[in-house]
Amino acid sequence: MKKSDVTCSECGAGFRRLELWSEPGEKGEYRCPVCHSPLEVFDGSKLIAYRLTIEPSVRAMRD
């Protein structure tokens, strides 16, 4: 398992990203649930999970 932190370049939301090599995943993409910008495209070779850890401030979303 590999853990990393990811920040959305559009809104600044923070995520914890987990990557499991022992489990196959699904093809597709993950989009930021706050601003809907794409964060990653999956090829299905491993299981990837995201968890929102830092919500952007309302002020940052208006700028």
SULVEN-V874648 format. One record per backbone hydrogen bond with DSSP energy under -1.0 kcal/mol. CO is the residue of the C=O (numbers start at 1). NH is the residue of the N-H. If there is no record, write none. Layout:
co: [CO:CO]
nh: [NH:NH]
//
This chain:
co: [2:4:6:8:13:14:14:15:16:17:18:19:20:23:28:30:30:32:37:40:42:44:47:49:51:54:57:58:59]
nh: [19:17:15:12:8:53:54:6:51:4:49:2:47:47:42:39:40:36:32:30:28:25:20:18:16:14:61:62:63]
//
